[in-house]
Amino acid sequence: MFNFLSFLFVSCVHASRSSRSAVGVEPSSKIGLTEKSEEATSGTVDRAPAPIDILPVGVLAQILLHAILADAHRCDVHRHRKQELASVSRCWRDTIFDNPTFWTTINLTPQWMPSLVEAHVQRSGCLFVDVEIGLWKTPEELDTLSMLLSIAMRCVERWRSLIFYGNSIQMESYLRQMKDVIFPSLAYLIVDDQFNHPYSFGFKPKNMPALDYLKIDRVTAVGALSFPPNLRILEMNNYQAHGFPSLRLTLPSEKLTTLVLRGDGWTVDPVTIHFPHLASLTLTIPEAKQLLNDIVAPQLRHLRYNHHPAAENPVSVFAQLKSKFITVTDLDIWLGATIRNTELAIVGHAIADAFPKVCHLALATTNLPVFFGQYGSEERSPAGKWSRLECLTLLWGSLESDTGELVSWLQRRTPKGQTMLRVQLSQEISAHTFATYAHHSRPYQLLRECCVLEQGVNVTDSFGPNIELPQFVHQYNRIASALRSSSESCGKCWISPGLW
């Protein structure tokens, strides 16, 4: 859809220019005297309207909106691209200024003037708005933040999302005015403390009754955290500062479908380990063994496990699970490089027993021997226990040094009449293989002969649940990195009195 609108936008602009440049090119000898007299009388020249000017307003608005958002990863488009397009013609200006959809993002950054925040609050009408609080540094800038925040909170009942990144210690006193406010429509909250200072996060679950998605990055909180009961997706990326006690989590177990825990210092309340609707679980924590043994998740389909350096040996983590996770079909696993050769088969069989119905396996090439090692016949390899295995995704590593045992396993599997395994190479592996060996890689050729090989796969799209989130959430990392920058790369901002 986006590519079509971009093509239509460019085509209409070129057609508009062509129609305008074509006016007056007809030889004067072919113009009748009557036409000349009419032009002289009226003082105007009839011109064919540009194709983009005869589009329905709704279609034009969609084209302009996509053209604006296309630059969201490079700059603050609401101060640059939107103003640039609004300056093209009166028609485009009216379309942008009169359509509330163009005004539903409020960026509270040092570059935004109070008049621009006020314009977005007013022109967004009754639509939900997405608020982003950027990085503020100096005391003078923080005073401006307090002013901008006061303006934005005039429509706090319409806040749909809040993305907050910056230095929490310096900004906490200015954000206190938000702590007792009710956010009745807030569904998405992302908090990213760039400087990882320990502080009390302090939001109250009862103030956000509609919260559906919560992502906390690089926040070292102190004490305990509780969450709104209706929370569906929770991502906690914590880097615990030394000298601070563990963070106790009282997880919202009733409706949670996706749980991501990364970092140090987590202590999960044992009362909240029953998740009746949990479908996706990601763990990169030292306490993975305890959580995997205690958790009850009858609907779990997707598991990502990245071995934490401080976690127990993988043999200990998986040995006691037996056939616990019989519902898991997608397994993304990284076991590190600390497994002894004598333990490879033990770990592989323990994981294969714990997740007996895996259909899609994703791992680094360095961990291939754990599951595809030559321990005798194909049935004795851990992967041989997965009768439903359909797809293998290689996330990173080297085809040249790590795929020998996989090729041997596939070759032993082929004569038995089983369906050929799909093997996906991530974009990283594909780029490295062809940049180094072009099409002359021997392991690559062997893989092609004994599996259905797919190259340059986007790992994010190929693995895991399809989480339905607004586009701004998926683009969070790109947009946040652009807004954190103190200088925009989109060119000089055109300043209009009272707004931009």
N, C-alpha and C positions, 0 to 999 in steps of 0.2 A: 504493500500500500504506500509506504513512504517513498520507494523508488519511483512509483508511478506518479505520485504528486510532484516529486522533484522534477521529473521529466516534463510533466505538464506545465509546471511553473516556468522552466527555462524555455520551453517551446512557445508559450504565450508571450513571454517577454521579447523573444526574438521576432515573433510575428508582429508584435506591436511596433517594434522599431522598424521592421520592414514596411509595414503599412504606412507609417509616418514618412519614411524616406521616399516612398513611391509617389507621394503627392506632388503634382506639378511636373512630372517627368514626361507627360504626354506632349507631343509636338504641338506648338501653338497653332500650326496650320490646320489641325484637325478639330480645333475648338470652334464651335459655331458662334456667330455674332450674338445670337440671342443669349447664349450661356454667358458670354462676356458682359453683356449689358446687365444681366441679372446679378452677376458677381459685383459689378461696379455699383449697382443700386443697393445691394444688401451689405456690402463691405466685408463679407465672409466667404470662405471657401468650404464647400461640402467635403468632408473627409470620412472615409470608412472607419467605423469604430474599431479600436484594437480588440483582438479576440479576447484578451483577458478582461477587458472592460465590459463585456456582455455576458460574462459568467454569472450565474446566480450568486447572490451574496454568500450563501452558506458554503458553496464550493470554493469561492475566493477566500473565505475566512479559513477553511481547512488548508488550502495551499499556503497561505501566509503563515499560519500557525506552525506547519511542518517546516517551512523555511527558517523560521525563528529558532525552533528547537534543534535544528540540525547543527547549530553552532554551540549547543549547551556545554559541550566538553571542552571548548576553547576559551570561553569568556562569559561574562555576565550578560546574557543575551537581552535582558530587559532594559539594560542601559545602552546597548549598542545596536544589535541587529533589529530589534523591534522599532527603535527610533529611526534607523536608516530606512526601513521599509515604509514607515509611516510618512516619510518625507518624499516619497516617490510621486504621489499624486493625491488629490483630494479624495478620490474614491478609496484608495488604500488607507488613507488616514482615517476616514470615517469608518471603514470596516474594522480597523484595529481599535479605535477609541470607543466605538459603540457596541462592541462585542465583549461581554464580561469574561469570556474564556481566555482572552489575552492578558487578564489582570489577576489571575488566581495564584500567582507566585509572589511571595514577599520575602526579599532577601535583606536581612538586617545586618549589613556589612558597613564598614566605614565609608565606602564609596556611594552609598545610597543617601540621597537628601531626604529630609522630612517630607517635602512636597511629593516626592515619588512614592514614598510609603503611603501617604494620604491618598494619592491617586489610585493606588492598587486597592486600598480598603474600600474606597467609594465605588470605583468602576467595576469591581468584581460582583457587585449586586448581591444576590442571594446565594451565589455559588460557594462551595467549599474552597478554602484557600490552603496552600502549602507554604509553611513558614520555615525559613532557614536562618539561623543565627550563626554568623561567620566569626572569623578570628579578629579579635580586638586586642590592641597592644598597650597603647599609652593611656594614662588617666583621662586625658582630654577626649580621646575616642570613646572611652567607657561612659563618659557623661552623655555623649551623643547616643550611645546605645540605649540608655535609660529613656531618652526622649523618643527614639524610634519605637522602642518596645511599648511605650504607653500608647502610641498611635495605633500600632498593630493590634493591641489587645482590645480595641474598640469593636473588633469583629471576632473576639475569642470564641464565641459560640459557633463560628463557622470554620475554625481551624480543623483541617482534616489530617494534617501531618506536621511534625516538627522535627527538623534536623538541626542539631546543636553540636558544633565542634569549636574547640578553642581551649583557652586556659581557664579551667574551672575555678581555680583559687582566686584569680583576679576578678572573675566575672560573677562569682557566687553572690556577692552582696547586691549586685544589680539584678540578679535573677530571683531574688527573694520575693519580689512582687508577684511572681508567677506561682509560688508554691502553694498558696491557699486558694487559687483560682480553680473553678470547675471548668473542665474542657469537655463539654457534653458530646462533641462530634469527633474528637481526636482519635484516629484509628491507627496511625503510624508514628512511632517515635524512634529516632536514631540519635544516640549521644556518643560523641567521639571527643575524648579529652586528649588533645594533641600532646600535652606535656606530662600526662600520666601522674598527676598529683593525687595523693590520698585525700579524700574528702567524703563527706556524707552526701550521697546522691540525693536523697531527701524527697523524691516525688511520692505523692500519696496515691495509692491505687484507687481509692474511692473518688479521687478528683478526675479520673480518666475512665469512666465506666465503659466506654466503647472501644478501648484500646485493643487492637487486634494483632499488631506487629510491634515488637520491641527489639532493638539492636543496640547493645552497649559495647563500644570499642574503647580499649585502652583506659578504662576507668578503674582505679583502685579505690574501691569503696570500703568503708569501715562499718562494722556491725553486721546487721542483718538486712536482707532485701526481701520484700514481699511484692507480689504482683497482682494486677487485676484478675479477677476470676475468669473473665471471658477471653483472656489472651490466647491466641492461636499459634503464633510463631514467636519464639524467643531465641535470640542469639546473644551469647555472652562471651566476649573476647577480652579476658582479663589478664593483666600482667601485674601480679601482686608485688608491691614494694616490700623489700626486706624489712623485717621488724614489726610488721603489722599482723594482727591475728587473721585467721581464715574467715572468709565471708560465708555466712550461713544463708543458704538459699531455701526459701519456702516456695517451691515451684507450683505454678497453677496447673494442676494435673487434670482437671475435669475436661477441658476443651482443647488442650495443647495438641497440635498435630506435627509441629517441627521444633526440635530442640537442638541447639548448637552450644556446646561448652568447650571453650579453649582457654588454656592458661593455667596459672597456679592459684592455690588458695581457695578452692571451692570446697565447701562442706554442705552436702545436700541433706536436708531434713528427711530422715527415713520415713516419715509419715507421708511424704509427697512423692513416692516412687511408683505409684500405680497410675498408668496413663492409658485409659481405655481407648483413646483415639489417636495416639502417637503413631505417625507414619514414617517419620524421618528422624534419625538420631546421628549427631556428629560429636565425636569425643576426641579431644587432645588434652587430656588432663592426667595428673599423676594418680588420681583416685579412680581410674577407669575400671580396675578390677572389681572394686567394691560395688560401683554403680551397675556394671554389667551383671553381677551376680544377684543384686537386690531388685533391679528394675522389673516391673511387670508391664508389658506392652503387647497385648494380643493382636494389635493391628499393625505392628512395625513391618515396613516393607524395605526401607532403605537405611543402611548403616554405613557411616564413614568412620573409620578408626585410624588415627595417626598416632603412632607410638610416641608418648612424651618421654623426654630424656630422664625424668625423675620417676617414671612409672616402673612397676615391677617388670621382670623379664616376661616377654610374650608367652613363654611356656606357662608361667604362673597365671597370667591374665586369662587365658582361654582354656586351661586344662580342666577346670571344674564346671564348665558351662554345659557339657554333654550336648543334648539336642534341644537346647532351650529355645533358640530363635528359629522355629520352623516356618515362620511366616516371611522371613527376610528373603527377598528375591534379588536385590541389588546390593552388592558388597563392594565398597571402596576401602582399600586397606593399605597402610604403609607401616611396615614393621621395623624400620630403621636398619642399621647395619651391624647390630651388636649380637645377632643370633649366631651361636656356634654351629659349625657344620654338623656336629653330632645331634643338634637339636632341630634341624630343619624339618625332618620328617615328623617329629613329635608335634611341633607347632602347626605344620600344615594339616595333619590329621585332626588335631584338636579343633582347628577353625572349621574344617570341612564337616566335622561332626556337629559343631554348635550351630552351623548354618547349612543344613542339609539340602535346601531347595533353591540354592543360588542359580539364577539364570544369567545374570550379568555381573562379571567380575572386573574390577578396575584396580590396577596396582602399578608400581614402578617396575622396570625391567630387573632391577637388582633383587626383587623379591620373587621372581619367577621360580627359582629353584625350590622355594618353600612348597609350592603347589604342584610343580611339574617336574620335580627331580626324578632321576632315573633310579627308583628304588626297586627295580625288578620289572614286573609286567605293568601295563597301563593301569590295571585295576589297583595296584598297590600304590600308585601315585595319589596324593590327596585329591587332586582335581578329578581323578577317576570316580570319586564318590558322587560327583555332581552330575547326575544323569540328565538334568534339565539345563545344563550350561549351554547357552546359545551365543554369548558374546563375551569377548575379552578386550578390555580397553587398556592399552599401555600408556601411562600418563607421562612418564619421563624416564630418561636413561639412555642406553646405547643398544642399538640392534646388533652391533658388531661383536660385543663381548658378552651379552647377557641372554641371548635368545636360543642358544644351542639346545638346551634341554627342552624348551617349548617346541622347537621344530621336531625333535625326536619324538616327543609325546604325540604331536599331531600326526606324524608319519605312522606311528604304531596304531593310531586311532582310525586312520582312513580305511584300511582293508576290512574293517568290521561293518562297513555299510552305514555308519552313522552320518548324519547331516554335517556338512563341513562347518567348522566353527567360524563365526565372524570375528576377525581381529581388527580392532581399530587402533590406528596410530595417531596420537595427539598431534596437534600442530607443531609443538616443540620438537618431538621426535622426527616428524616428517621433514621439517626445515633442516634439522641437523644432518639427517641421513643424506638428503639430496644436495645439500651444500658441500658435503665432504666427499661423497662417493658417487653423486649423480645417480645413474641407473645401473651402476656396476657393483652394487653392494650384494655380496653373496648371500648373507642372511636374509636380505630383503627378497631376493629371488626365490630362496627356499620357502619363505613364508607364503609367497604368492602361489606356490605349487600345491600347498597342503591346507589352505584356508581361504576364506573370502576376505581379502584384505581391503580395508578402507583407510584412506590417507587424510591427514590434515583435519581430524575431527575436533570440533569444539567440545572440549570435555565438559564444560558447564552445561551445554545443551544435551549431551548424550547420556548423562548419568544423573540419577536422583529424581525426586518428585517434581512435578510441574507446579510450583508454588505460584498462585495467582496474586501478583502484586502490581501496583501501578508502575508505569514505566519509570517514573522519577526515582523509585526505590531501586530498580535494577541499575540505573545509571548513577547511583549515589557516589561510588568511588571516583568516577571520572569528573562529575560535576563538583564534588567536594574539593578535589585537588585543584580544580581551576579557580574556585572561589576563594581558596586559601591564599592563592597567589596575590601579592600586593600590586602586581602590574598585569593588565589584561593584554592579550596578544591579538585582540580583534580590531585594533586600530583606535584612533582617537574618538572619544565620545563626543557627539554633537550636543552641545548644551543648549537647551531651550529654556527660556525664562519661566520660572515657577514650577517646572516639572523635572526635566532631566538636567 
